[in-house]
Amino acid sequence: MPGRRISGDRMELLADVVEMYYEQEMTQEQIASRIGVTRSMVSHMLHTARQLGIVEIRINRPLQFDHALENELIERFSLYTASALITRTEDYRRLIQRIGVAGARVLRGYLKPGGILALSWGMTISAMVKAFDVPEAVPIKVAQIVGAVGARGQDYDGMVLVRRMARILGGEAYYLNAPFVVDSPQTARALLGLPTIRETIELGTRSDVAVFGVGTTALPEYSSLCLSGHITPAQLERLRMGGAVGDVCGHYFDVNGSPCALDFSARTVAISQSGLLAVPLRMAMAAGSVKVPAILGALRAGYINVLVTDAHTAEAVLVLDQETQRLAAS
């Protein structure tokens, strides 16, 4: 509770109430009788304990996947693995949360002690980090591969996410102490030449797994670059009109996977296209109808060999792939 100081004794009492309610499965009436307060006061104390983080509630909704779609994605795009989560939600933010949970489960299977994890930024990556946990420490190096977002995107900034992930894993964080987009290619090259930044980027290119989202040019409200203030909606529209459907780590491409907006990527402080493609496992997490052309373009460009999405999006990607191939052949 911001601005309110809670004494140590009060915190202990709140923790006692939480344990009685959640672990000992006592009713609120029983707890009230035990500590000599009213039932409504117990209810208020449980609410306060949640606000203070004394108790955290996590709903472990079972994950179900469409294996037929997964196999089709793997075969169509020569993927290492694919996950097509079955979900009924139509709310984009809830969908991203679910994809984050699925992505955390997939990533856990790839992390080994002594390894290197390369991490991008964005809303989906943030959802994955929030959902991530391990039963015991996995001491690895976690490298930031895209520069800092800035004040408008703190919740999904690369530096913040790398710090959180390293803390969860008991590993070591490597940061890019530079903005994601700068004013000129010369400035970007100068920053990339700095020893600490060069070390982190090189670590990213030598990683065992790189995890990233897929950006879209379709609508500003779905673009992390727009939401973070790196580009304006008008600039995003110009990218779209120039044929770009999406980006991975600042590298734009069209629906066929061909590079676009090279002038933009030249001004980014991020892992290079060749550096990203050198990573053995390149895991993308993206979902939603608005992301379908971008996901297809990223798949065709070869950025992705591990895909985490939902079943509706997976089906739409496969349909669009067939449609565009048919149009190209006619």
C-alpha positions as CSV (number, residue, x, y, z in Angstrom):
1,M,0.0,0.0,0.0
2,P,1.8,3.1,-1.2
3,G,2.4,5.8,1.4
4,R,1.3,3.6,4.3
5,R,3.7,2.1,6.8
6,I,2.9,-1.3,8.3
7,S,4.6,-2.4,11.5
8,G,6.5,-5.6,11.8
9,D,3.9,-7.0,14.2
10,R,1.1,-6.2,11.9
11,M,2.9,-7.9,9.0
12,E,3.3,-11.0,11.1
13,L,-0.4,-11.0,12.0
14,L,-1.3,-10.7,8.4
15,A,1.0,-13.6,7.5
16,D,-0.6,-15.7,10.3
17,V,-4.1,-15.0,8.9
18,V,-3.0,-15.9,5.4
19,E,-1.5,-19.2,6.6
20,M,-4.7,-20.1,8.5
21,Y,-6.9,-19.3,5.6
22,Y,-4.9,-20.8,2.7
23,E,-2.8,-23.5,4.2
24,Q,-4.8,-24.6,7.2
25,E,-8.1,-24.1,5.3
26,M,-9.8,-22.4,8.3
27,T,-12.9,-20.4,7.6
28,Q,-13.0,-16.6,8.1
29,E,-15.3,-17.1,11.0
30,Q,-12.9,-19.6,12.6
31,I,-9.9,-17.2,12.1
32,A,-12.0,-14.3,13.6
33,S,-12.7,-16.3,16.7
34,R,-9.0,-17.4,17.0
35,I,-7.5,-13.9,16.9
36,G,-10.4,-12.0,18.5
37,V,-11.7,-9.8,15.6
38,T,-14.8,-9.7,13.4
39,R,-15.2,-11.7,10.2
40,S,-15.3,-8.5,8.1
41,M,-11.9,-7.6,9.6
42,V,-10.5,-11.0,8.6
43,S,-11.7,-10.4,5.0
44,H,-10.1,-6.9,5.1
45,M,-6.8,-8.4,6.4
46,L,-6.8,-11.0,3.6
47,H,-7.3,-8.3,1.0
48,T,-4.5,-6.2,2.6
49,A,-2.2,-9.2,2.5
50,R,-2.7,-9.6,-1.2
51,Q,-2.0,-5.9,-1.8
52,L,1.2,-6.1,0.2
53,G,2.4,-9.2,-1.7
54,I,2.3,-11.4,1.4
55,V,0.2,-13.8,-0.6
56,E,0.1,-14.2,-4.3
57,I,-2.6,-16.1,-6.2
58,R,-1.7,-17.9,-9.4
59,I,-4.3,-19.8,-11.4
60,N,-2.6,-22.8,-13.1
61,R,-5.0,-23.2,-16.0
62,P,-4.3,-26.5,-17.8
63,L,-2.6,-26.0,-21.2
64,Q,-4.1,-27.8,-24.2
65,F,-2.5,-27.8,-27.7
66,D,-3.7,-28.6,-31.2
67,H,-1.1,-31.2,-32.2
68,A,-2.4,-31.5,-35.8
69,L,-1.8,-27.8,-36.4
70,E,1.6,-28.0,-34.7
71,N,2.7,-30.8,-37.0
72,E,1.5,-28.9,-40.0
73,L,3.4,-25.8,-39.0
74,I,6.6,-27.9,-38.4
75,E,6.3,-29.6,-41.8
76,R,5.3,-26.4,-43.7
77,F,8.0,-24.2,-42.3
78,S,10.7,-26.7,-41.3
79,L,10.4,-25.8,-37.6
80,Y,12.2,-27.5,-34.7
81,T,9.0,-27.4,-32.7
82,A,5.7,-25.6,-32.7
83,S,3.1,-25.0,-30.0
84,A,-0.5,-24.1,-30.9
85,L,-2.3,-23.3,-27.7
86,I,-6.1,-24.0,-27.6
87,T,-7.8,-21.0,-26.1
88,R,-11.3,-19.5,-26.2
89,T,-10.4,-16.0,-25.1
90,E,-11.0,-13.1,-27.6
91,D,-9.3,-10.5,-25.4
92,Y,-5.9,-9.7,-26.8
93,R,-4.2,-9.0,-23.4
94,R,-5.5,-12.3,-21.9
95,L,-4.4,-14.1,-25.0
96,I,-0.9,-12.7,-24.6
97,Q,-0.9,-13.8,-20.9
98,R,-1.8,-17.3,-22.0
99,I,0.9,-17.3,-24.7
100,G,3.4,-16.1,-22.0
101,V,2.5,-19.1,-19.8
102,A,2.9,-21.5,-22.8
103,G,6.2,-19.9,-23.8
104,A,7.6,-20.2,-20.3
105,R,6.8,-23.9,-20.3
106,V,8.5,-24.4,-23.7
107,L,11.6,-22.4,-22.7
108,R,12.1,-24.3,-19.5
109,G,12.8,-27.4,-21.5
110,Y,15.7,-25.7,-23.4
111,L,17.6,-24.1,-20.6
112,K,20.7,-25.9,-19.3
113,P,23.2,-24.9,-16.6
114,G,26.1,-23.0,-18.2
115,G,24.2,-22.0,-21.2
116,I,23.3,-18.6,-22.7
117,L,19.8,-17.2,-23.2
118,A,19.3,-14.2,-25.5
119,L,16.3,-12.1,-24.7
120,S,14.4,-9.4,-26.6
121,W,11.6,-7.2,-25.3
122,G,7.9,-6.6,-25.8
123,M,4.6,-7.4,-24.2
124,T,4.7,-11.1,-25.0
125,I,8.2,-11.5,-23.7
126,S,7.1,-9.7,-20.5
127,A,4.2,-12.1,-20.1
128,M,6.6,-15.0,-20.5
129,V,9.0,-13.7,-17.8
130,K,6.1,-13.0,-15.4
131,A,4.9,-16.7,-15.8
132,F,8.4,-18.2,-15.6
133,D,9.6,-20.1,-12.6
134,V,12.0,-23.0,-12.0
135,P,12.2,-25.5,-9.1
136,E,15.9,-24.8,-8.6
137,A,18.5,-22.4,-9.9
138,V,19.7,-22.7,-13.5
139,P,22.9,-20.7,-13.6
140,I,23.1,-19.3,-17.1
141,K,24.0,-16.0,-18.8
142,V,21.1,-13.9,-19.9
143,A,21.9,-11.4,-22.7
144,Q,19.9,-8.5,-23.8
145,I,19.8,-8.4,-27.6
146,V,17.8,-5.2,-28.2
147,G,18.5,-1.8,-26.8
148,A,16.5,-0.1,-24.0
149,V,12.9,1.0,-24.7
150,G,12.8,4.0,-22.4
151,A,10.4,5.4,-19.8
152,R,7.2,4.7,-21.8
153,G,7.8,0.9,-21.8
154,Q,9.3,0.0,-18.5
155,D,7.1,-3.1,-18.0
156,Y,8.5,-4.7,-21.1
157,D,11.8,-3.0,-21.5
158,G,14.7,-5.4,-22.4
159,M,16.9,-4.4,-19.5
160,V,14.1,-4.9,-17.0
161,L,13.2,-8.3,-18.5
162,V,16.8,-9.5,-18.6
163,R,17.3,-8.5,-14.9
164,R,14.1,-10.3,-13.9
165,M,14.9,-13.4,-15.8
166,A,18.5,-13.6,-14.5
167,R,17.1,-13.3,-10.9
168,I,14.6,-16.1,-11.4
169,L,17.2,-18.4,-12.9
170,G,20.0,-17.5,-10.5
171,G,22.0,-16.5,-13.5
172,E,24.1,-13.5,-14.7
173,A,22.6,-10.6,-16.6
174,Y,24.3,-8.8,-19.5
175,Y,22.8,-5.5,-20.6
176,L,22.8,-3.2,-23.6
177,N,23.3,0.2,-22.0
178,A,22.0,2.1,-25.0
179,P,18.7,3.1,-26.6
180,F,17.1,0.8,-29.1
181,V,16.8,3.4,-31.9
182,V,19.2,6.3,-32.4
183,D,19.3,9.3,-34.8
184,S,21.7,7.9,-37.4
185,P,23.5,4.8,-38.6
186,Q,26.8,6.4,-37.6
187,T,25.6,6.7,-34.0
188,A,24.3,3.1,-34.0
189,R,27.7,1.8,-35.3
190,A,29.6,3.9,-32.7
191,L,27.5,2.5,-29.9
192,L,27.8,-1.1,-31.2
193,G,31.5,-0.7,-31.2
194,L,31.7,0.1,-27.5
195,P,33.3,-2.8,-25.6
196,T,30.5,-3.5,-23.1
197,I,27.8,-3.4,-25.8
198,R,29.9,-5.4,-28.3
199,E,30.4,-8.1,-25.5
200,T,26.7,-8.4,-24.9
201,I,25.8,-8.6,-28.6
202,E,28.5,-11.2,-29.2
203,L,27.2,-13.2,-26.3
204,G,23.7,-13.0,-27.8
205,T,25.0,-14.4,-31.1
206,R,26.6,-17.3,-29.2
207,S,23.5,-18.1,-27.2
208,D,21.8,-21.5,-27.2
209,V,18.3,-20.0,-27.3
210,A,17.1,-16.6,-28.5
211,V,13.5,-15.6,-27.4
212,F,11.7,-12.7,-29.1
213,G,8.3,-11.4,-30.2
214,V,7.1,-10.5,-33.6
215,G,6.2,-6.9,-34.2
216,T,3.4,-5.8,-36.6
217,T,2.8,-2.7,-38.7
218,A,-0.9,-3.3,-38.9
219,L,-2.1,-1.1,-36.0
220,P,-0.3,1.3,-33.7
221,E,-2.0,-0.1,-30.6
222,Y,-0.5,-3.6,-31.3
223,S,3.0,-2.2,-32.0
224,S,5.5,-2.2,-29.1
225,L,7.6,0.3,-31.0
226,C,4.7,2.7,-31.2
227,L,3.6,2.1,-27.6
228,S,7.2,2.7,-26.4
229,G,7.4,5.9,-28.4
230,H,10.2,4.8,-30.7
231,I,8.1,5.5,-33.8
232,T,4.9,7.5,-34.4
233,P,1.7,6.0,-35.9
234,A,2.5,8.0,-39.0
235,Q,6.0,6.4,-39.3
236,L,4.4,3.0,-38.7
237,E,2.0,3.6,-41.5
238,R,4.9,4.6,-43.9
239,L,6.6,1.3,-43.0
240,R,3.4,-0.5,-43.8
241,M,2.9,1.3,-47.1
242,G,6.4,0.4,-48.0
243,G,5.5,-3.3,-47.8
244,A,6.7,-4.1,-44.3
245,V,4.3,-6.4,-42.4
246,G,6.4,-6.8,-39.2
247,D,9.8,-7.0,-37.5
248,V,11.9,-9.2,-35.4
249,C,14.4,-7.3,-33.2
250,G,14.0,-4.2,-35.4
251,H,14.6,-6.0,-38.7
252,Y,11.6,-5.4,-40.9
253,F,10.3,-7.7,-43.6
254,D,7.4,-8.1,-46.0
255,V,5.0,-11.1,-46.1
256,N,7.4,-13.1,-48.2
257,G,10.2,-12.6,-45.7
258,S,12.2,-10.1,-47.8
259,P,14.0,-7.3,-45.8
260,C,12.3,-3.9,-45.7
261,A,13.1,-0.6,-44.1
262,L,16.8,-1.2,-44.0
263,D,17.3,2.5,-43.1
264,F,15.4,1.9,-39.8
265,S,17.4,-1.3,-38.8
266,A,20.6,0.6,-39.6
267,R,19.7,3.0,-36.7
268,T,19.0,0.3,-34.1
269,V,21.3,-0.9,-31.4
270,A,20.4,-4.6,-31.5
271,I,21.6,-8.0,-32.7
272,S,22.2,-8.2,-36.4
273,Q,20.1,-10.3,-38.8
274,S,23.1,-12.6,-39.4
275,G,23.8,-12.7,-35.6
276,L,20.2,-13.7,-34.8
277,L,20.2,-16.4,-37.6
278,A,23.3,-17.9,-36.1
279,V,21.5,-18.8,-32.9
280,P,20.6,-22.6,-33.0
281,L,17.1,-22.2,-31.3
282,R,15.2,-19.1,-32.3
283,M,12.0,-19.0,-30.3
284,A,9.2,-16.6,-31.3
285,M,6.1,-15.9,-29.3
286,A,3.3,-14.2,-31.1
287,A,-0.5,-14.5,-31.4
288,G,-3.6,-12.7,-32.6
289,S,-5.2,-12.1,-36.0
290,V,-3.4,-8.8,-36.3
291,K,0.0,-10.6,-36.1
292,V,-0.8,-13.2,-38.8
293,P,1.0,-11.5,-41.8
294,A,4.0,-10.6,-39.6
295,I,4.3,-14.2,-38.2
296,L,4.2,-15.6,-41.8
297,G,6.8,-13.1,-43.0
298,A,9.1,-14.0,-40.0
299,L,8.7,-17.7,-40.7
300,R,9.5,-17.3,-44.4
301,A,12.5,-15.1,-43.5
302,G,13.9,-18.0,-41.4
303,Y,13.9,-16.1,-38.1
304,I,11.8,-18.7,-36.3
305,N,12.4,-22.4,-35.8
306,V,10.5,-22.6,-32.5
307,L,7.0,-21.0,-32.6
308,V,4.7,-20.5,-29.7
309,T,1.2,-19.2,-30.7
310,D,-2.4,-20.1,-30.4
311,A,-4.5,-22.5,-32.5
312,H,-6.6,-19.7,-34.2
313,T,-3.5,-17.8,-35.2
314,A,-1.7,-20.9,-36.3
315,E,-4.6,-21.9,-38.6
316,A,-4.8,-18.3,-40.0
317,V,-1.0,-18.4,-40.8
318,L,-1.3,-21.6,-42.7
319,V,-4.3,-20.3,-44.7
320,L,-2.5,-17.1,-45.5
321,D,0.6,-19.0,-46.6
322,Q,-1.5,-21.0,-49.0
323,E,-3.4,-18.0,-50.3
324,T,-0.2,-15.9,-51.0
325,Q,1.5,-18.8,-52.7
326,R,-1.6,-19.3,-54.9
327,L,-1.7,-15.6,-55.8
328,A,2.0,-15.7,-56.6
329,A,1.6,-18.6,-58.9
330,S,-1.4,-17.2,-60.8
